[in-house]
Amino acid sequence: MYELGDMRPGSLTKQIRSWGKEYWQISYTHRGRGRTGYVSDKNYEKIKTEIETHRIFKELSKKLIDLSIEYAKLTDKENDS
């Protein structure tokens, strides 16, 4: 997991204020609570990478759980016989 690097949940969207100024916004849910925040152009690439890393982490976690369940099923069958 350490090799994955920094991560954070969420999505980035470009927002436009009523007077036309654009800005980046991050939106995410953490511990059951939704949050949003501003992202500067300077930090956009860093945060985009962290969000992508979090997505990869979630996919790997799901695969690990799937494999663990399959392993448990195989082990249970072997122990029953």
PDB file with SEQRES, HELIX, SHEET and CRYST1 records, atoms N, CA, C and O in Angstrom:
SEQRES   1 A   81  MET TYR GLU LEU GLY ASP MET ARG PRO GLY SER LEU THR          
SEQRES   2 A   81  LYS GLN ILE ARG SER TRP GLY LYS GLU TYR TRP GLN ILE          
SEQRES   3 A   81  SER TYR THR HIS ARG GLY ARG GLY ARG THR GLY TYR VAL          
SEQRES   4 A   81  SER ASP LYS ASN TYR GLU LYS ILE LYS THR GLU ILE GLU          
SEQRES   5 A   81  THR HIS ARG ILE PHE LYS GLU LEU SER LYS LYS LEU ILE          
SEQRES   6 A   81  ASP LEU SER ILE GLU TYR ALA LYS LEU THR ASP LYS GLU          
SEQRES   7 A   81  ASN ASP SER                                                  
HELIX    1 AA1 TYR A    2  LEU A    4  5                                   3    
HELIX    2 AA2 TYR A   44  ASP A   80  1                                  37    
SHEET    1 AA1 3 SER A  11  ILE A  16  0                                        
SHEET    2 AA1 3 GLU A  22  HIS A  30 -1                                        
SHEET    3 AA1 3 ARG A  33  VAL A  39 -1                                        
CRYST1    1.000    1.000    1.000  90.00  90.00  90.00 P 1           1          
ATOM      1  N   MET A   1       0.825  -1.194   0.000  1.00  0.00           N  
ATOM      2  CA  MET A   1       0.000   0.000   0.000  1.00  0.00           C  
ATOM      3  C   MET A   1       0.866   1.254   0.000  1.00  0.00           C  
ATOM      4  O   MET A   1       0.516   2.268  -0.604  1.00  0.00           O  
ATOM      5  N   TYR A   2       1.989   1.169   0.679  1.00  0.00           N  
ATOM      6  CA  TYR A   2       2.869   2.333   0.751  1.00  0.00           C  
ATOM      7  C   TYR A   2       3.292   2.795  -0.643  1.00  0.00           C  
ATOM      8  O   TYR A   2       3.414   3.993  -0.902  1.00  0.00           O  
ATOM      9  N   GLU A   3       3.514   1.827  -1.539  1.00  0.00           N  
ATOM     10  CA  GLU A   3       3.966   2.153  -2.891  1.00  0.00           C  
ATOM     11  C   GLU A   3       2.909   2.883  -3.707  1.00  0.00           C  
ATOM     12  O   GLU A   3       3.239   3.563  -4.679  1.00  0.00           O  
ATOM     13  N   LEU A   4       1.654   2.752  -3.326  1.00  0.00           N  
ATOM     14  CA  LEU A   4       0.609   3.465  -4.061  1.00  0.00           C  
ATOM     15  C   LEU A   4       0.773   4.977  -3.939  1.00  0.00           C  
ATOM     16  O   LEU A   4       0.524   5.709  -4.896  1.00  0.00           O  
ATOM     17  N   GLY A   5       1.182   5.433  -2.793  1.00  0.00           N  
ATOM     18  CA  GLY A   5       1.373   6.866  -2.587  1.00  0.00           C  
ATOM     19  C   GLY A   5       0.179   7.515  -1.907  1.00  0.00           C  
ATOM     20  O   GLY A   5      -0.731   6.841  -1.424  1.00  0.00           O  
ATOM     21  N   ASP A   6       0.208   8.826  -1.883  1.00  0.00           N  
ATOM     22  CA  ASP A   6      -0.855   9.598  -1.244  1.00  0.00           C  
ATOM     23  C   ASP A   6      -2.169   9.394  -1.980  1.00  0.00           C  
ATOM     24  O   ASP A   6      -2.199   9.263  -3.204  1.00  0.00           O  
ATOM     25  N   MET A   7      -3.249   9.370  -1.221  1.00  0.00           N  
ATOM     26  CA  MET A   7      -4.562   9.193  -1.842  1.00  0.00           C  
ATOM     27  C   MET A   7      -5.620   9.943  -1.061  1.00  0.00           C  
ATOM     28  O   MET A   7      -5.464  10.250   0.121  1.00  0.00           O  
ATOM     29  N   ARG A   8      -6.682  10.221  -1.755  1.00  0.00           N  
ATOM     30  CA  ARG A   8      -7.861  10.823  -1.130  1.00  0.00           C  
ATOM     31  C   ARG A   8      -9.070  10.475  -1.978  1.00  0.00           C  
ATOM     32  O   ARG A   8      -8.958  10.341  -3.197  1.00  0.00           O  
ATOM     33  N   PRO A   9     -10.229  10.327  -1.339  1.00  0.00           N  
ATOM     34  CA  PRO A   9     -11.443  10.036  -2.096  1.00  0.00           C  
ATOM     35  C   PRO A   9     -11.958  11.300  -2.767  1.00  0.00           C  
ATOM     36  O   PRO A   9     -11.550  12.412  -2.428  1.00  0.00           O  
ATOM     37  N   GLY A  10     -12.848  11.115  -3.709  1.00  0.00           N  
ATOM     38  CA  GLY A  10     -13.541  12.282  -4.241  1.00  0.00           C  
ATOM     39  C   GLY A  10     -13.523  12.389  -5.743  1.00  0.00           C  
ATOM     40  O   GLY A  10     -13.063  11.503  -6.463  1.00  0.00           O  
ATOM     41  N   SER A  11     -14.042  13.507  -6.181  1.00  0.00           N  
ATOM     42  CA  SER A  11     -14.053  13.839  -7.595  1.00  0.00           C  
ATOM     43  C   SER A  11     -13.789  15.334  -7.736  1.00  0.00           C  
ATOM     44  O   SER A  11     -14.122  16.136  -6.863  1.00  0.00           O  
ATOM     45  N   LEU A  12     -13.184  15.673  -8.858  1.00  0.00           N  
ATOM     46  CA  LEU A  12     -12.904  17.076  -9.162  1.00  0.00           C  
ATOM     47  C   LEU A  12     -13.831  17.545 -10.268  1.00  0.00           C  
ATOM     48  O   LEU A  12     -14.006  16.862 -11.277  1.00  0.00           O  
ATOM     49  N   THR A  13     -14.412  18.692 -10.076  1.00  0.00           N  
ATOM     50  CA  THR A  13     -15.256  19.281 -11.118  1.00  0.00           C  
ATOM     51  C   THR A  13     -14.916  20.753 -11.248  1.00  0.00           C  
ATOM     52  O   THR A  13     -14.526  21.414 -10.285  1.00  0.00           O  
ATOM     53  N   LYS A  14     -15.076  21.246 -12.462  1.00  0.00           N  
ATOM     54  CA  LYS A  14     -14.873  22.666 -12.700  1.00  0.00           C  
ATOM     55  C   LYS A  14     -16.202  23.376 -12.493  1.00  0.00           C  
ATOM     56  O   LYS A  14     -17.217  23.000 -13.080  1.00  0.00           O  
ATOM     57  N   GLN A  15     -16.188  24.389 -11.668  1.00  0.00           N  
ATOM     58  CA  GLN A  15     -17.387  25.163 -11.355  1.00  0.00           C  
ATOM     59  C   GLN A  15     -17.236  26.563 -11.937  1.00  0.00           C  
ATOM     60  O   GLN A  15     -16.124  27.052 -12.135  1.00  0.00           O  
ATOM     61  N   ILE A  16     -18.358  27.189 -12.204  1.00  0.00           N  
ATOM     62  CA  ILE A  16     -18.346  28.548 -12.735  1.00  0.00           C  
ATOM     63  C   ILE A  16     -19.214  29.427 -11.845  1.00  0.00           C  
ATOM     64  O   ILE A  16     -20.392  29.145 -11.626  1.00  0.00           O  
ATOM     65  N   ARG A  17     -18.624  30.470 -11.349  1.00  0.00           N  
ATOM     66  CA  ARG A  17     -19.371  31.418 -10.508  1.00  0.00           C  
ATOM     67  C   ARG A  17     -20.332  32.225 -11.379  1.00  0.00           C  
ATOM     68  O   ARG A  17     -20.206  32.246 -12.603  1.00  0.00           O  
ATOM     69  N   SER A  18     -21.282  32.879 -10.741  1.00  0.00           N  
ATOM     70  CA  SER A  18     -22.299  33.631 -11.473  1.00  0.00           C  
ATOM     71  C   SER A  18     -21.698  34.740 -12.325  1.00  0.00           C  
ATOM     72  O   SER A  18     -22.285  35.129 -13.335  1.00  0.00           O  
ATOM     73  N   TRP A  19     -20.532  35.256 -11.932  1.00  0.00           N  
ATOM     74  CA  TRP A  19     -19.906  36.329 -12.716  1.00  0.00           C  
ATOM     75  C   TRP A  19     -18.885  35.779 -13.719  1.00  0.00           C  
ATOM     76  O   TRP A  19     -18.159  36.548 -14.348  1.00  0.00           O  
ATOM     77  N   GLY A  20     -18.827  34.442 -13.869  1.00  0.00           N  
ATOM     78  CA  GLY A  20     -18.022  33.847 -14.920  1.00  0.00           C  
ATOM     79  C   GLY A  20     -16.669  33.292 -14.514  1.00  0.00           C  
ATOM     80  O   GLY A  20     -16.020  32.639 -15.330  1.00  0.00           O  
ATOM     81  N   LYS A  21     -16.221  33.521 -13.303  1.00  0.00           N  
ATOM     82  CA  LYS A  21     -14.920  32.994 -12.872  1.00  0.00           C  
ATOM     83  C   LYS A  21     -15.026  31.488 -12.650  1.00  0.00           C  
ATOM     84  O   LYS A  21     -15.978  31.004 -12.037  1.00  0.00           O  
ATOM     85  N   GLU A  22     -14.023  30.746 -13.164  1.00  0.00           N  
ATOM     86  CA  GLU A  22     -13.998  29.300 -13.019  1.00  0.00           C  
ATOM     87  C   GLU A  22     -13.080  28.895 -11.874  1.00  0.00           C  
ATOM     88  O   GLU A  22     -12.104  29.580 -11.570  1.00  0.00           O  
ATOM     89  N   TYR A  23     -13.410  27.767 -11.243  1.00  0.00           N  
ATOM     90  CA  TYR A  23     -12.562  27.219 -10.195  1.00  0.00           C  
ATOM     91  C   TYR A  23     -12.798  25.715 -10.101  1.00  0.00           C  
ATOM     92  O   TYR A  23     -13.813  25.208 -10.580  1.00  0.00           O  
ATOM     93  N   TRP A  24     -11.851  24.999  -9.479  1.00  0.00           N  
ATOM     94  CA  TRP A  24     -11.974  23.563  -9.273  1.00  0.00           C  
ATOM     95  C   TRP A  24     -12.547  23.294  -7.892  1.00  0.00           C  
ATOM     96  O   TRP A  24     -12.228  23.974  -6.918  1.00  0.00           O  
ATOM     97  N   GLN A  25     -13.401  22.281  -7.839  1.00  0.00           N  
ATOM     98  CA  GLN A  25     -14.009  21.888  -6.570  1.00  0.00           C  
ATOM     99  C   GLN A  25     -13.823  20.389  -6.374  1.00  0.00           C  
ATOM    100  O   GLN A  25     -14.033  19.604  -7.298  1.00  0.00           O  
ATOM    101  N   ILE A  26     -13.429  19.999  -5.174  1.00  0.00           N  
ATOM    102  CA  ILE A  26     -13.369  18.583  -4.829  1.00  0.00           C  
ATOM    103  C   ILE A  26     -14.585  18.266  -3.965  1.00  0.00           C  
ATOM    104  O   ILE A  26     -14.945  19.030  -3.069  1.00  0.00           O  
ATOM    105  N   SER A  27     -15.207  17.132  -4.250  1.00  0.00           N  
ATOM    106  CA  SER A  27     -16.357  16.658  -3.477  1.00  0.00           C  
ATOM    107  C   SER A  27     -16.088  15.225  -3.065  1.00  0.00           C  
ATOM    108  O   SER A  27     -15.632  14.415  -3.872  1.00  0.00           O  
ATOM    109  N   TYR A  28     -16.372  14.909  -1.800  1.00  0.00           N  
ATOM    110  CA  TYR A  28     -16.170  13.542  -1.324  1.00  0.00           C  
ATOM    111  C   TYR A  28     -16.992  13.303  -0.070  1.00  0.00           C  
ATOM    112  O   TYR A  28     -17.491  14.231   0.565  1.00  0.00           O  
ATOM    113  N   THR A  29     -17.113  12.026   0.263  1.00  0.00           N  
ATOM    114  CA  THR A  29     -17.768  11.624   1.494  1.00  0.00           C  
ATOM    115  C   THR A  29     -16.738  10.894   2.340  1.00  0.00           C  
ATOM    116  O   THR A  29     -16.049   9.998   1.852  1.00  0.00           O  
ATOM    117  N   HIS A  30     -16.633  11.272   3.595  1.00  0.00           N  
ATOM    118  CA  HIS A  30     -15.710  10.630   4.523  1.00  0.00           C  
ATOM    119  C   HIS A  30     -16.410  10.445   5.857  1.00  0.00           C  
ATOM    120  O   HIS A  30     -16.931  11.395   6.441  1.00  0.00           O  
ATOM    121  N   ARG A  31     -16.414   9.202   6.328  1.00  0.00           N  
ATOM    122  CA  ARG A  31     -17.084   8.847   7.578  1.00  0.00           C  
ATOM    123  C   ARG A  31     -18.542   9.279   7.596  1.00  0.00           C  
ATOM    124  O   ARG A  31     -19.059   9.764   8.602  1.00  0.00           O  
ATOM    125  N   GLY A  32     -19.195   9.085   6.439  1.00  0.00           N  
ATOM    126  CA  GLY A  32     -20.618   9.363   6.344  1.00  0.00           C  
ATOM    127  C   GLY A  32     -20.987  10.823   6.174  1.00  0.00           C  
ATOM    128  O   GLY A  32     -22.166  11.178   6.187  1.00  0.00           O  
ATOM    129  N   ARG A  33     -19.994  11.658   6.015  1.00  0.00           N  
ATOM    130  CA  ARG A  33     -20.275  13.093   5.901  1.00  0.00           C  
ATOM    131  C   ARG A  33     -19.734  13.640   4.579  1.00  0.00           C  
ATOM    132  O   ARG A  33     -18.555  13.478   4.266  1.00  0.00           O  
ATOM    133  N   GLY A  34     -20.601  14.282   3.817  1.00  0.00           N  
ATOM    134  CA  GLY A  34     -20.199  14.870   2.550  1.00  0.00           C  
ATOM    135  C   GLY A  34     -19.420  16.155   2.765  1.00  0.00           C  
ATOM    136  O   GLY A  34     -19.717  16.942   3.664  1.00  0.00           O  
ATOM    137  N   ARG A  35     -18.420  16.348   1.924  1.00  0.00           N  
ATOM    138  CA  ARG A  35     -17.593  17.546   2.043  1.00  0.00           C  
ATOM    139  C   ARG A  35     -17.252  18.066   0.660  1.00  0.00           C  
ATOM    140  O   ARG A  35     -17.203  17.312  -0.312  1.00  0.00           O  
ATOM    141  N   THR A  36     -17.021  19.356   0.590  1.00  0.00           N  
ATOM    142  CA  THR A  36     -16.550  19.976  -0.645  1.00  0.00           C  
ATOM    143  C   THR A  36     -15.468  20.984  -0.284  1.00  0.00           C  
ATOM    144  O   THR A  36     -15.389  21.460   0.849  1.00  0.00           O  
ATOM    145  N   GLY A  37     -14.646  21.293  -1.262  1.00  0.00           N  
ATOM    146  CA  GLY A  37     -13.605  22.281  -1.026  1.00  0.00           C  
ATOM    147  C   GLY A  37     -13.078  22.834  -2.331  1.00  0.00           C  
ATOM    148  O   GLY A  37     -13.274  22.253  -3.399  1.00  0.00           O  
ATOM    149  N   TYR A  38     -12.416  23.949  -2.229  1.00  0.00           N  
ATOM    150  CA  TYR A  38     -11.795  24.577  -3.390  1.00  0.00           C  
ATOM    151  C   TYR A  38     -10.444  23.949  -3.652  1.00  0.00           C  
ATOM    152  O   TYR A  38      -9.752  23.539  -2.720  1.00  0.00           O  
ATOM    153  N   VAL A  39     -10.064  23.870  -4.918  1.00  0.00           N  
ATOM    154  CA  VAL A  39      -8.753  23.374  -5.313  1.00  0.00           C  
ATOM    155  C   VAL A  39      -8.122  24.409  -6.226  1.00  0.00           C  
ATOM    156  O   VAL A  39      -8.703  24.795  -7.240  1.00  0.00           O  
ATOM    157  N   SER A  40      -6.938  24.851  -5.863  1.00  0.00           N  
ATOM    158  CA  SER A  40      -6.251  25.839  -6.689  1.00  0.00           C  
ATOM    159  C   SER A  40      -5.710  25.167  -7.952  1.00  0.00           C  
ATOM    160  O   SER A  40      -5.501  23.955  -7.981  1.00  0.00           O  
ATOM    161  N   ASP A  41      -5.491  25.956  -8.977  1.00  0.00           N  
ATOM    162  CA  ASP A  41      -4.895  25.435 -10.202  1.00  0.00           C  
ATOM    163  C   ASP A  41      -3.531  24.819  -9.903  1.00  0.00           C  
ATOM    164  O   ASP A  41      -3.131  23.840 -10.533  1.00  0.00           O  
ATOM    165  N   LYS A  42      -2.830  25.393  -8.948  1.00  0.00           N  
ATOM    166  CA  LYS A  42      -1.501  24.911  -8.548  1.00  0.00           C  
ATOM    167  C   LYS A  42      -1.575  23.487  -8.003  1.00  0.00           C  
ATOM    168  O   LYS A  42      -0.683  22.682  -8.271  1.00  0.00           O  
ATOM    169  N   ASN A  43      -2.625  23.158  -7.239  1.00  0.00           N  
ATOM    170  CA  ASN A  43      -2.764  21.841  -6.613  1.00  0.00           C  
ATOM    171  C   ASN A  43      -3.598  20.853  -7.419  1.00  0.00           C  
ATOM    172  O   ASN A  43      -3.747  19.700  -7.014  1.00  0.00           O  
ATOM    173  N   TYR A  44      -4.137  21.281  -8.543  1.00  0.00           N  
ATOM    174  CA  TYR A  44      -5.053  20.443  -9.321  1.00  0.00           C  
ATOM    175  C   TYR A  44      -4.431  19.083  -9.685  1.00  0.00           C  
ATOM    176  O   TYR A  44      -5.034  18.043  -9.419  1.00  0.00           O  
ATOM    177  N   GLU A  45      -3.246  19.079 -10.284  1.00  0.00           N  
ATOM    178  CA  GLU A  45      -2.626  17.824 -10.733  1.00  0.00           C  
ATOM    179  C   GLU A  45      -2.332  16.893  -9.565  1.00  0.00           C  
ATOM    180  O   GLU A  45      -2.540  15.685  -9.675  1.00  0.00           O  
ATOM    181  N   LYS A  46      -1.856  17.431  -8.456  1.00  0.00           N  
ATOM    182  CA  LYS A  46      -1.543  16.631  -7.271  1.00  0.00           C  
ATOM    183  C   LYS A  46      -2.810  15.954  -6.750  1.00  0.00           C  
ATOM    184  O   LYS A  46      -2.807  14.755  -6.470  1.00  0.00           O  
ATOM    185  N   ILE A  47      -3.875  16.710  -6.623  1.00  0.00           N  
ATOM    186  CA  ILE A  47      -5.122  16.160  -6.092  1.00  0.00           C  
ATOM    187  C   ILE A  47      -5.749  15.183  -7.076  1.00  0.00           C  
ATOM    188  O   ILE A  47      -6.323  14.174  -6.666  1.00  0.00           O  
ATOM    189  N   LYS A  48      -5.647  15.472  -8.362  1.00  0.00           N  
ATOM    190  CA  LYS A  48      -6.158  14.557  -9.378  1.00  0.00           C  
ATOM    191  C   LYS A  48      -5.447  13.205  -9.275  1.00  0.00           C  
ATOM    192  O   LYS A  48      -6.086  12.158  -9.380  1.00  0.00           O  
ATOM    193  N   THR A  49      -4.131  13.228  -9.072  1.00  0.00           N  
ATOM    194  CA  THR A  49      -3.352  12.000  -8.912  1.00  0.00           C  
ATOM    195  C   THR A  49      -3.758  11.260  -7.640  1.00  0.00           C  
ATOM    196  O   THR A  49      -3.883  10.036  -7.656  1.00  0.00           O  
ATOM    197  N   GLU A  50      -3.962  11.977  -6.551  1.00  0.00           N  
ATOM    198  CA  GLU A  50      -4.375  11.349  -5.297  1.00  0.00           C  
ATOM    199  C   GLU A  50      -5.745  10.690  -5.428  1.00  0.00           C  
ATOM    200  O   GLU A  50      -5.968   9.621  -4.861  1.00  0.00           O  
ATOM    201  N   ILE A  51      -6.648  11.301  -6.152  1.00  0.00           N  
ATOM    202  CA  ILE A  51      -7.980  10.722  -6.373  1.00  0.00           C  
ATOM    203  C   ILE A  51      -7.867   9.459  -7.217  1.00  0.00           C  
ATOM    204  O   ILE A  51      -8.531   8.463  -6.932  1.00  0.00           O  
ATOM    205  N   GLU A  52      -7.035   9.489  -8.249  1.00  0.00           N  
ATOM    206  CA  GLU A  52      -6.824   8.310  -9.092  1.00  0.00           C  
ATOM    207  C   GLU A  52      -6.188   7.174  -8.273  1.00  0.00           C  
ATOM    208  O   GLU A  52      -6.569   6.014  -8.427  1.00  0.00           O  
ATOM    209  N   THR A  53      -5.241   7.500  -7.422  1.00  0.00           N  
ATOM    210  CA  THR A  53      -4.612   6.501  -6.564  1.00  0.00           C  
ATOM    211  C   THR A  53      -5.642   5.870  -5.636  1.00  0.00           C  
ATOM    212  O   THR A  53      -5.614   4.662  -5.405  1.00  0.00           O  
ATOM    213  N   HIS A  54      -6.545   6.677  -5.106  1.00  0.00           N  
ATOM    214  CA  HIS A  54      -7.607   6.145  -4.238  1.00  0.00           C  
ATOM    215  C   HIS A  54      -8.521   5.200  -5.008  1.00  0.00           C  
ATOM    216  O   HIS A  54      -8.949   4.178  -4.474  1.00  0.00           O  
ATOM    217  N   ARG A  55      -8.821   5.535  -6.257  1.00  0.00           N  
ATOM    218  CA  ARG A  55      -9.661   4.673  -7.097  1.00  0.00           C  
ATOM    219  C   ARG A  55      -8.966   3.317  -7.316  1.00  0.00           C  
ATOM    220  O   ARG A  55      -9.609   2.270  -7.232  1.00  0.00           O  
ATOM    221  N   ILE A  56      -7.673   3.340  -7.592  1.00  0.00           N  
ATOM    222  CA  ILE A  56      -6.907   2.108  -7.775  1.00  0.00           C  
ATOM    223  C   ILE A  56      -6.903   1.295  -6.489  1.00  0.00           C  
ATOM    224  O   ILE A  56      -7.086   0.078  -6.521  1.00  0.00           O  
ATOM    225  N   PHE A  57      -6.695   1.961  -5.356  1.00  0.00           N  
ATOM    226  CA  PHE A  57      -6.714   1.292  -4.055  1.00  0.00           C  
ATOM    227  C   PHE A  57      -8.046   0.586  -3.820  1.00  0.00           C  
ATOM    228  O   PHE A  57      -8.066  -0.554  -3.356  1.00  0.00           O  
ATOM    229  N   LYS A  58      -9.156   1.251  -4.135  1.00  0.00           N  
ATOM    230  CA  LYS A  58     -10.475   0.647  -3.944  1.00  0.00           C  
ATOM    231  C   LYS A  58     -10.641  -0.591  -4.823  1.00  0.00           C  
ATOM    232  O   LYS A  58     -11.182  -1.602  -4.374  1.00  0.00           O  
ATOM    233  N   GLU A  59     -10.178  -0.518  -6.070  1.00  0.00           N  
ATOM    234  CA  GLU A  59     -10.268  -1.667  -6.972  1.00  0.00           C  
ATOM    235  C   GLU A  59      -9.447  -2.837  -6.446  1.00  0.00           C  
ATOM    236  O   GLU A  59      -9.912  -3.977  -6.450  1.00  0.00           O  
ATOM    237  N   LEU A  60      -8.224  -2.559  -5.992  1.00  0.00           N  
ATOM    238  CA  LEU A  60      -7.371  -3.615  -5.446  1.00  0.00           C  
ATOM    239  C   LEU A  60      -7.990  -4.219  -4.184  1.00  0.00           C  
ATOM    240  O   LEU A  60      -7.921  -5.431  -3.978  1.00  0.00           O  
ATOM    241  N   SER A  61      -8.591  -3.386  -3.345  1.00  0.00           N  
ATOM    242  CA  SER A  61      -9.248  -3.871  -2.127  1.00  0.00           C  
ATOM    243  C   SER A  61     -10.404  -4.807  -2.470  1.00  0.00           C  
ATOM    244  O   SER A  61     -10.576  -5.846  -1.833  1.00  0.00           O  
ATOM    245  N   LYS A  62     -11.190  -4.439  -3.471  1.00  0.00           N  
ATOM    246  CA  LYS A  62     -12.310  -5.288  -3.884  1.00  0.00           C  
ATOM    247  C   LYS A  62     -11.808  -6.631  -4.392  1.00  0.00           C  
ATOM    248  O   LYS A  62     -12.385  -7.673  -4.079  1.00  0.00           O  
ATOM    249  N   LYS A  63     -10.718  -6.609  -5.187  1.00  0.00           N  
ATOM    250  CA  LYS A  63     -10.157  -7.860  -5.699  1.00  0.00           C  
ATOM    251  C   LYS A  63      -9.642  -8.724  -4.556  1.00  0.00           C  
ATOM    252  O   LYS A  63      -9.841  -9.939  -4.556  1.00  0.00           O  
ATOM    253  N   LEU A  64      -8.984  -8.108  -3.587  1.00  0.00           N  
ATOM    254  CA  LEU A  64      -8.468  -8.857  -2.441  1.00  0.00           C  
ATOM    255  C   LEU A  64      -9.609  -9.508  -1.664  1.00  0.00           C  
ATOM    256  O   LEU A  64      -9.497 -10.666  -1.260  1.00  0.00           O  
ATOM    257  N   ILE A  65     -10.680  -8.796  -1.457  1.00  0.00           N  
ATOM    258  CA  ILE A  65     -11.833  -9.347  -0.742  1.00  0.00           C  
ATOM    259  C   ILE A  65     -12.448 -10.497  -1.531  1.00  0.00           C  
ATOM    260  O   ILE A  65     -12.784 -11.534  -0.958  1.00  0.00           O  
ATOM    261  N   ASP A  66     -12.598 -10.319  -2.845  1.00  0.00           N  
ATOM    262  CA  ASP A  66     -13.139 -11.396  -3.684  1.00  0.00           C  
ATOM    263  C   ASP A  66     -12.286 -12.656  -3.581  1.00  0.00           C  
ATOM    264  O   ASP A  66     -12.806 -13.760  -3.421  1.00  0.00           O  
ATOM    265  N   LEU A  67     -10.971 -12.476  -3.674  1.00  0.00           N  
ATOM    266  CA  LEU A  67     -10.073 -13.622  -3.586  1.00  0.00           C  
ATOM    267  C   LEU A  67     -10.108 -14.255  -2.196  1.00  0.00           C  
ATOM    268  O   LEU A  67     -10.029 -15.477  -2.070  1.00  0.00           O  
ATOM    269  N   SER A  68     -10.222 -13.443  -1.169  1.00  0.00           N  
ATOM    270  CA  SER A  68     -10.295 -13.963   0.201  1.00  0.00           C  
ATOM    271  C   SER A  68     -11.554 -14.791   0.405  1.00  0.00           C  
ATOM    272  O   SER A  68     -11.520 -15.831   1.063  1.00  0.00           O  
ATOM    273  N   ILE A  69     -12.658 -14.335  -0.156  1.00  0.00           N  
ATOM    274  CA  ILE A  69     -13.914 -15.085  -0.053  1.00  0.00           C  
ATOM    275  C   ILE A  69     -13.796 -16.418  -0.781  1.00  0.00           C  
ATOM    276  O   ILE A  69     -14.204 -17.456  -0.259  1.00  0.00           O  
ATOM    277  N   GLU A  70     -13.237 -16.385  -1.991  1.00  0.00           N  
ATOM    278  CA  GLU A  70     -13.063 -17.625  -2.750  1.00  0.00           C  
ATOM    279  C   GLU A  70     -12.141 -18.593  -2.017  1.00  0.00           C  
ATOM    280  O   GLU A  70     -12.408 -19.794  -1.980  1.00  0.00           O  
ATOM    281  N   TYR A  71     -11.071 -18.086  -1.442  1.00  0.00           N  
ATOM    282  CA  TYR A  71     -10.150 -18.921  -0.678  1.00  0.00           C  
ATOM    283  C   TYR A  71     -10.849 -19.535   0.533  1.00  0.00           C  
ATOM    284  O   TYR A  71     -10.674 -20.717   0.830  1.00  0.00           O  
ATOM    285  N   ALA A  72     -11.632 -18.729   1.219  1.00  0.00           N  
ATOM    286  CA  ALA A  72     -12.361 -19.235   2.384  1.00  0.00           C  
ATOM    287  C   ALA A  72     -13.331 -20.341   1.983  1.00  0.00           C  
ATOM    288  O   ALA A  72     -13.460 -21.336   2.697  1.00  0.00           O  
ATOM    289  N   LYS A  73     -14.010 -20.184   0.858  1.00  0.00           N  
ATOM    290  CA  LYS A  73     -14.938 -21.199   0.393  1.00  0.00           C  
ATOM    291  C   LYS A  73     -14.205 -22.507   0.090  1.00  0.00           C  
ATOM    292  O   LYS A  73     -14.677 -23.586   0.450  1.00  0.00           O  
ATOM    293  N   LEU A  74     -13.050 -22.406  -0.572  1.00  0.00           N  
ATOM    294  CA  LEU A  74     -12.265 -23.593  -0.891  1.00  0.00           C  
ATOM    295  C   LEU A  74     -11.755 -24.263   0.371  1.00  0.00           C  
ATOM    296  O   LEU A  74     -11.788 -25.488   0.484  1.00  0.00           O  
ATOM    297  N   THR A  75     -11.283 -23.467   1.319  1.00  0.00           N  
ATOM    298  CA  THR A  75     -10.770 -24.008   2.569  1.00  0.00           C  
ATOM    299  C   THR A  75     -11.878 -24.662   3.365  1.00  0.00           C  
ATOM    300  O   THR A  75     -11.667 -25.719   3.960  1.00  0.00           O  
ATOM    301  N   ASP A  76     -13.052 -24.059   3.389  1.00  0.00           N  
ATOM    302  CA  ASP A  76     -14.197 -24.641   4.103  1.00  0.00           C  
ATOM    303  C   ASP A  76     -14.577 -25.989   3.517  1.00  0.00           C  
ATOM    304  O   ASP A  76     -14.874 -26.921   4.264  1.00  0.00           O  
ATOM    305  N   LYS A  77     -14.573 -26.114   2.184  1.00  0.00           N  
ATOM    306  CA  LYS A  77     -14.920 -27.385   1.542  1.00  0.00           C  
ATOM    307  C   LYS A  77     -13.901 -28.452   1.894  1.00  0.00           C  
ATOM    308  O   LYS A  77     -14.263 -29.600   2.148  1.00  0.00           O  
ATOM    309  N   GLU A  78     -12.629 -28.080   1.911  1.00  0.00           N  
ATOM    310  CA  GLU A  78     -11.583 -29.041   2.247  1.00  0.00           C  
ATOM    311  C   GLU A  78     -11.703 -29.511   3.690  1.00  0.00           C  
ATOM    312  O   GLU A  78     -11.472 -30.686   3.975  1.00  0.00           O  
ATOM    313  N   ASN A  79     -12.053 -28.629   4.587  1.00  0.00           N  
ATOM    314  CA  ASN A  79     -12.168 -28.985   6.005  1.00  0.00           C  
ATOM    315  C   ASN A  79     -13.411 -29.800   6.299  1.00  0.00           C  
ATOM    316  O   ASN A  79     -13.440 -30.551   7.275  1.00  0.00           O  
ATOM    317  N   ASP A  80     -14.454 -29.665   5.460  1.00  0.00           N  
ATOM    318  CA  ASP A  80     -15.692 -30.427   5.670  1.00  0.00           C  
ATOM    319  C   ASP A  80     -15.554 -31.886   5.267  1.00  0.00           C  
ATOM    320  O   ASP A  80     -16.298 -32.731   5.765  1.00  0.00           O  
ATOM    321  N   SER A  81     -14.620 -32.201   4.376  1.00  0.00           N  
ATOM    322  CA  SER A  81     -14.529 -33.574   3.903  1.00  0.00           C  
ATOM    323  C   SER A  81     -13.657 -34.454   4.738  1.00  0.00           C  
ATOM    324  O   SER A  81     -13.503 -35.637   4.435  1.00  0.00           O  
TER     325      SER A  81                                                      
END                                                                             
